Amino acid sequence: MRLPFALLGAALLVAPASAGAAINPTRDAAAIAAAIADGPDRPNVTGASFLTIPPTGNPTAVADSALTSFPLTGGTYGVLTSGDATLADDPNTAPNSGASIGGAAVRGGTERDVTILKVDLTVPSGRNCLSVDFRFFSEEFPEFVGKSVNDAFVAELDNPTWTTAANAVNAPNNFAFDPTGQVVSINSTGVTSVAAANSTGTTYDAGTTLLRASTPTTPGSHSLYLSIFDQGDSVFDSAVFVDRLAATKTAAGQCKAGAGAATPALKPTDVIKLPSNKKCVSRRKFRIRIRQPGGIKIQTALVFVNGKRVRVLSRKVLGRKRKVSTVDLRGLPRGTFKVRIVVLTTEGTTLRHTRKYRTCAKKRKSKRPPKL
């Protein structure tokens, strides 16, 4: 939480800064972009900059602190705020933590302390959906719910056009919108609504659950714009944690613009179940099961043994449909055989898992007479 100015100055005289701080303030846009785009389906980030950032203070940071399910991938994530990012993991001991950091209006007149991060990227061939996971937090809850002072988070692709007027936000190119088409704020509804319980462990009074903002895209060069700002005042700040920027291939019609509940970060072992490889497996035939955790839909599963594709079938296991494949190592010579599995979800996430199995030839009976 923010200390009164006199006490803050005294604290700075006696408390040395920690070199290993979990939330590291930075104005290095490239470092923040790298923290956001560090997952397995990340696009190629070619550059990053700030279109605007307040002239003073610490509005942005790279964090590795474990807060509210972050980081999601890669061990770090980006923190964008309309105040002081270093307050994010402070105890929530007051209702109005924040900082006025000198950011004037840049898009209309009622916004303050605006940060707009631009991330230049290349979407690989064959990918058609861009997404980024986030959680929005605010100190405005509950005092300003339904009122004119509402901070907001906006995500735009290629054309940053949002503006403010008379305490309203107009963002026609925003793809991080709530079920009513509005920007994510303390007034958001449905799955994007905020609650005090969602901000546990942070300095903020409320936050959203883990959300994913998605938008259809095309292969090639694009620019992503992430904006956060105070609306109507320069205190009672808000923040957004951002991670898992991804460019994926989805089934036709599956990638829709908007913000919704994010599926959990999956490890290959959450989906792919393989037998142990600690023993040799000659004369063995075993089954690979592809699980489908809640919220995940598997589109395709491929299994290869030493580069050769084997059949994958759909079977009911305990009343649930699963993809299964049989690996037959019977009769193979002694050596090492690689089993590789590739799973594609309907959201475009690709999971890969490889395990090597050692086979051993059947022991031959000795022709020597037994020792007496």
C-alpha positions as CSV (number, residue, x, y, z in Angstrom):
1,M,0.0,0.0,0.0
2,R,1.1,3.6,-0.5
3,L,2.6,5.3,2.6
4,P,2.0,9.0,3.3
5,F,4.7,11.0,1.6
6,A,6.6,11.9,4.9
7,L,6.6,8.3,6.1
8,L,7.6,7.1,2.6
9,G,10.7,9.4,2.6
10,A,11.7,8.2,6.1
11,A,11.2,4.5,5.0
12,L,13.5,5.0,2.0
13,L,16.3,6.2,4.3
14,V,16.3,3.1,6.4
15,A,15.1,0.3,4.1
16,P,17.6,-0.8,1.4
17,A,16.2,-1.9,-1.9
18,S,16.2,-5.6,-2.5
19,A,18.2,-6.7,-5.5
20,G,16.0,-9.8,-5.8
21,A,12.7,-8.0,-5.8
22,A,9.9,-10.2,-7.2
23,I,8.3,-7.2,-9.0
24,N,11.0,-5.4,-10.9
25,P,10.0,-1.9,-12.2
26,T,11.2,-1.2,-15.7
27,R,10.5,1.1,-18.6
28,D,12.1,-1.3,-21.0
29,A,9.2,-2.2,-23.4
30,A,11.3,-5.1,-24.9
31,A,11.7,-6.7,-21.5
32,I,8.0,-6.6,-20.8
33,A,7.2,-7.9,-24.2
34,A,9.6,-10.8,-23.7
35,A,8.0,-11.6,-20.3
36,I,4.5,-11.7,-21.9
37,A,5.5,-13.7,-25.0
38,D,7.4,-16.6,-23.3
39,G,5.1,-19.5,-23.9
40,P,5.2,-22.5,-26.4
41,D,2.9,-20.9,-29.0
42,R,4.3,-17.4,-28.8
43,P,4.6,-15.3,-32.0
44,N,7.9,-14.0,-33.0
45,V,8.3,-10.6,-31.3
46,T,10.3,-8.2,-33.5
47,G,10.2,-5.1,-31.4
48,A,8.4,-3.2,-28.6
49,S,7.9,0.4,-27.5
50,F,5.6,2.6,-25.5
51,L,3.3,4.8,-27.5
52,T,2.9,6.7,-24.2
53,I,3.9,6.2,-20.6
54,P,3.6,8.6,-17.6
55,P,6.7,10.8,-17.2
56,T,7.4,9.8,-13.6
57,G,7.1,6.8,-11.2
58,N,7.1,3.0,-11.9
59,P,3.9,2.3,-13.9
60,T,5.3,-0.9,-15.5
61,A,7.2,-4.0,-14.4
62,V,8.4,-7.5,-15.1
63,A,7.4,-9.8,-12.3
64,D,8.3,-13.4,-11.3
65,S,6.2,-13.2,-8.1
66,A,3.6,-15.9,-7.7
67,L,0.4,-13.9,-7.6
68,T,-3.2,-15.0,-8.4
69,S,-2.1,-17.8,-10.8
70,F,0.7,-15.8,-12.4
71,P,3.2,-16.4,-14.0
72,L,1.4,-18.7,-16.5
73,T,4.3,-19.7,-18.7
74,G,8.0,-19.0,-18.7
75,G,8.4,-17.9,-15.1
76,T,7.7,-14.1,-15.7
77,Y,4.9,-11.8,-16.7
78,G,4.2,-8.2,-17.4
79,V,2.6,-5.7,-15.0
80,L,1.0,-2.6,-16.5
81,T,-0.6,-0.1,-14.1
82,S,-2.0,3.4,-13.9
83,G,0.1,4.0,-10.8
84,D,2.9,2.2,-9.1
85,A,3.6,-1.4,-10.3
86,T,5.8,-2.1,-7.3
87,L,2.7,-1.9,-5.0
88,A,1.1,-4.9,-6.6
89,D,2.2,-7.5,-4.1
90,D,1.9,-5.3,-1.0
91,P,-0.7,-6.2,1.6
92,N,-4.1,-4.7,1.0
93,T,-4.3,-2.6,4.2
94,A,-6.1,0.5,2.8
95,P,-8.7,1.2,0.1
96,N,-6.9,3.7,-2.0
97,S,-3.3,2.6,-2.8
98,G,-1.8,4.2,-5.8
99,A,0.3,7.0,-7.2
100,S,-0.4,10.1,-9.3
101,I,2.5,9.9,-11.8
102,G,2.0,13.0,-14.0
103,G,0.3,11.4,-17.0
104,A,-1.8,13.9,-18.8
105,A,-4.7,13.2,-21.2
106,V,-3.6,11.7,-24.5
107,R,-6.7,10.4,-26.2
108,G,-9.6,12.7,-25.4
109,G,-9.6,14.5,-22.1
110,T,-10.8,12.4,-19.2
111,E,-8.0,9.7,-19.1
112,R,-4.9,10.1,-16.9
113,D,-1.7,8.2,-16.3
114,V,-2.0,6.3,-19.6
115,T,0.4,3.5,-20.6
116,I,0.2,2.0,-24.1
117,L,2.6,-0.8,-24.8
118,K,3.1,-1.6,-28.4
119,V,4.4,-5.1,-29.3
120,D,5.5,-5.7,-32.9
121,L,5.2,-9.4,-33.9
122,T,5.1,-11.9,-36.7
123,V,2.3,-14.5,-36.8
124,P,3.7,-17.7,-38.2
125,S,2.2,-19.3,-41.3
126,G,-0.9,-21.4,-40.6
127,R,-1.8,-19.5,-37.4
128,N,-5.1,-17.7,-37.4
129,C,-5.8,-16.6,-33.7
130,L,-3.9,-14.2,-31.5
131,S,-4.6,-14.3,-27.7
132,V,-3.2,-12.9,-24.5
133,D,-4.1,-13.9,-20.9
134,F,-4.7,-11.3,-18.3
135,R,-6.2,-10.4,-14.9
136,F,-7.5,-6.8,-14.3
137,F,-7.3,-5.4,-10.8
138,S,-8.5,-2.1,-9.3
139,E,-8.6,0.0,-6.2
140,E,-11.9,1.6,-7.4
141,F,-13.9,-1.3,-6.1
142,P,-16.5,-0.9,-4.5
143,E,-16.5,2.9,-4.1
144,F,-16.9,3.7,-7.8
145,V,-18.9,0.8,-9.2
146,G,-21.5,2.3,-11.6
147,K,-20.1,5.7,-11.4
148,S,-18.1,7.9,-13.9
149,V,-14.7,7.3,-12.5
150,N,-13.7,3.9,-14.1
151,D,-10.2,2.8,-15.1
152,A,-10.0,0.5,-18.0
153,F,-7.9,-2.1,-19.9
154,V,-7.9,-2.1,-23.7
155,A,-6.2,-4.6,-26.2
156,E,-6.1,-3.7,-29.9
157,L,-4.5,-5.2,-33.0
158,D,-2.9,-3.0,-35.6
159,N,-5.1,0.1,-35.1
160,P,-5.0,1.8,-31.6
161,T,-8.1,4.0,-31.8
162,W,-9.6,4.2,-28.3
163,T,-10.6,7.6,-27.0
164,T,-12.4,9.1,-24.0
165,A,-15.1,11.7,-23.8
166,A,-17.3,12.8,-20.9
167,N,-16.0,9.9,-18.8
168,A,-16.9,7.3,-21.5
169,V,-14.4,5.1,-23.3
170,N,-14.9,4.5,-27.0
171,A,-12.8,1.6,-28.2
172,P,-14.1,0.2,-31.5
173,N,-10.9,-2.0,-32.1
174,N,-10.7,-3.4,-28.6
175,F,-10.8,-7.2,-28.5
176,A,-10.6,-7.5,-24.7
177,F,-14.3,-6.6,-24.3
178,D,-16.8,-7.9,-21.8
179,P,-20.1,-9.8,-22.7
180,T,-21.8,-6.4,-23.3
181,G,-19.1,-5.2,-25.6
182,Q,-17.6,-2.7,-23.1
183,V,-14.0,-2.4,-22.0
184,V,-12.9,-4.4,-19.0
185,S,-13.4,-2.3,-15.8
186,I,-15.0,-2.6,-12.4
187,N,-18.3,-2.4,-14.2
188,S,-17.7,-5.4,-16.4
189,T,-20.3,-8.2,-16.3
190,G,-20.5,-12.0,-16.5
191,V,-17.2,-13.9,-16.6
192,T,-15.3,-10.6,-16.8
193,S,-16.8,-9.1,-13.6
194,V,-14.5,-8.3,-10.7
195,A,-14.7,-9.6,-7.1
196,A,-12.7,-9.0,-3.9
197,A,-11.8,-12.7,-3.6
198,N,-10.0,-12.6,-7.0
199,S,-7.4,-10.0,-5.7
200,T,-6.2,-12.0,-2.7
201,G,-2.5,-11.6,-2.3
202,T,-2.4,-8.3,-4.1
203,T,-2.8,-4.7,-2.9
204,Y,-5.9,-4.2,-4.9
205,D,-9.5,-4.3,-3.7
206,A,-10.9,-6.5,-6.5
207,G,-10.0,-8.2,-9.7
208,T,-11.2,-10.5,-12.4
209,T,-10.6,-14.2,-12.7
210,L,-8.0,-15.4,-15.3
211,L,-9.2,-14.1,-18.7
212,R,-8.1,-14.6,-22.3
213,A,-8.6,-11.9,-24.9
214,S,-8.6,-13.4,-28.4
215,T,-8.9,-12.0,-31.9
216,P,-8.8,-13.5,-35.4
217,T,-5.6,-12.7,-37.3
218,T,-3.6,-13.6,-40.4
219,P,0.0,-14.7,-40.8
220,G,2.6,-11.9,-41.2
221,S,3.5,-8.7,-39.4
222,H,1.2,-7.1,-36.8
223,S,1.3,-4.8,-33.8
224,L,-0.4,-5.5,-30.5
225,Y,-1.4,-2.5,-28.3
226,L,-2.1,-3.0,-24.6
227,S,-3.5,0.1,-22.8
228,I,-4.3,0.8,-19.2
229,F,-5.4,4.2,-17.7
230,D,-7.1,6.1,-15.0
231,Q,-10.5,7.4,-16.1
232,G,-11.8,10.6,-14.6
233,D,-9.1,11.0,-11.9
234,S,-5.4,10.1,-11.3
235,V,-5.7,8.2,-8.0
236,F,-7.4,4.9,-7.0
237,D,-5.2,3.1,-9.5
238,S,-5.7,-0.1,-11.5
239,A,-3.4,-2.8,-12.9
240,V,-3.4,-5.6,-15.4
241,F,-1.2,-8.7,-15.2
242,V,-0.4,-10.0,-18.7
243,D,1.1,-13.3,-19.9
244,R,0.9,-16.1,-22.4
245,L,0.8,-14.2,-25.6
246,A,0.1,-16.8,-28.2
247,A,-0.5,-17.2,-32.0
248,T,-2.4,-20.4,-32.6
249,K,-4.2,-22.4,-35.3
250,T,-7.8,-23.0,-34.4
251,A,-10.7,-24.7,-36.1
252,A,-12.9,-22.7,-38.3
253,G,-15.1,-20.3,-36.3
254,Q,-13.4,-21.1,-33.0
255,C,-11.4,-17.9,-32.7
256,K,-13.8,-15.1,-31.7
257,A,-13.0,-11.6,-30.6
258,G,-13.6,-10.8,-26.9
259,A,-12.5,-11.7,-23.4
260,G,-13.6,-14.9,-21.8
261,A,-12.4,-17.4,-19.2
262,A,-8.9,-18.7,-19.9
263,T,-8.3,-22.4,-20.0
264,P,-5.6,-23.5,-17.5
265,A,-2.0,-23.7,-18.5
266,L,-1.4,-27.3,-19.6
267,K,1.7,-29.4,-19.3
268,P,2.0,-32.3,-21.8
269,T,1.8,-34.7,-18.9
270,D,-1.7,-33.3,-17.9
271,V,-3.0,-34.8,-21.2
272,I,-0.6,-37.5,-22.3
273,K,-0.2,-40.6,-20.2
274,L,2.7,-42.9,-20.9
275,P,4.0,-46.0,-19.1
276,S,7.4,-45.9,-17.3
277,N,10.5,-46.2,-19.4
278,K,12.7,-47.4,-16.5
279,K,12.6,-51.1,-17.7
280,C,13.3,-52.6,-21.0
281,V,10.0,-53.3,-22.9
282,S,10.7,-56.0,-25.4
283,R,7.7,-58.3,-26.0
284,R,5.5,-55.5,-24.6
285,K,2.5,-53.8,-26.1
286,F,1.1,-50.8,-24.2
287,R,-1.6,-48.2,-24.6
288,I,-1.2,-44.5,-24.7
289,R,-4.2,-42.5,-23.3
290,I,-4.9,-38.9,-24.2
291,R,-6.9,-37.3,-21.4
292,Q,-9.2,-34.3,-21.9
293,P,-9.2,-32.1,-18.7
294,G,-12.2,-29.9,-18.0
295,G,-12.4,-26.9,-20.3
296,I,-10.1,-28.5,-23.0
297,K,-11.3,-30.0,-26.2
298,I,-8.9,-32.1,-28.2
299,Q,-9.0,-31.7,-32.0
300,T,-6.2,-33.9,-33.2
301,A,-3.8,-36.4,-31.6
302,L,-0.9,-37.9,-33.4
303,V,1.4,-40.7,-32.2
304,F,4.7,-41.7,-33.8
305,V,7.1,-44.6,-33.0
306,N,10.6,-43.9,-34.3
307,G,9.1,-41.4,-36.8
308,K,6.4,-43.8,-38.1
309,R,2.8,-42.7,-37.5
310,V,0.6,-45.2,-35.7
311,R,-3.2,-45.3,-35.4
312,V,-5.1,-43.2,-32.9
313,L,-8.6,-44.3,-32.1
314,S,-11.5,-42.8,-30.0
315,R,-12.7,-45.0,-27.2
316,K,-14.9,-44.7,-24.2
317,V,-12.9,-45.1,-21.0
318,L,-15.0,-44.9,-17.7
319,G,-17.8,-43.4,-19.7
320,R,-15.7,-40.6,-21.2
321,K,-14.4,-40.4,-24.8
322,R,-10.6,-40.5,-25.0
323,K,-8.1,-40.8,-27.8
324,V,-6.0,-44.0,-27.4
325,S,-3.2,-45.5,-29.3
326,T,-1.4,-48.9,-29.0
327,V,2.4,-49.1,-29.2
328,D,3.6,-52.5,-30.1
329,L,7.3,-53.1,-29.3
330,R,7.1,-56.9,-29.4
331,G,9.8,-58.6,-31.4
332,L,11.9,-55.5,-31.9
333,P,15.7,-55.9,-31.7
334,R,17.6,-54.6,-28.7
335,G,17.9,-50.8,-28.9
336,T,16.2,-47.5,-28.1
337,F,12.8,-46.5,-29.6
338,K,11.3,-43.0,-29.4
339,V,7.6,-42.5,-28.9
340,R,6.4,-39.0,-29.9
341,I,2.9,-37.6,-29.2
342,V,1.5,-34.3,-30.6
343,V,-1.9,-33.0,-29.4
344,L,-3.8,-30.0,-30.8
345,T,-6.7,-28.5,-28.9
346,T,-9.6,-26.7,-30.5
347,E,-8.2,-23.4,-29.1
348,G,-5.0,-24.0,-31.1
349,T,-2.7,-25.0,-28.2
350,T,-0.1,-27.6,-29.3
351,L,1.2,-30.1,-26.7
352,R,4.2,-32.3,-27.5
353,H,5.7,-35.1,-25.4
354,T,8.5,-37.6,-26.2
355,R,9.7,-40.6,-24.3
356,K,12.4,-43.1,-25.2
357,Y,12.0,-46.8,-24.5
358,R,14.8,-49.3,-24.2
359,T,14.1,-52.7,-25.6
360,C,16.1,-55.8,-24.7
361,A,16.5,-59.0,-26.5
362,K,15.3,-62.2,-24.9
363,K,18.1,-63.9,-22.9
364,R,19.5,-67.0,-24.6
365,K,19.9,-70.2,-22.7
366,S,23.5,-70.9,-22.0
367,K,24.9,-74.0,-23.8
368,R,27.6,-74.5,-21.2
369,P,27.1,-77.3,-18.7
370,P,26.2,-76.1,-15.2
371,K,29.0,-75.6,-12.7
372,L,29.3,-78.3,-10.1
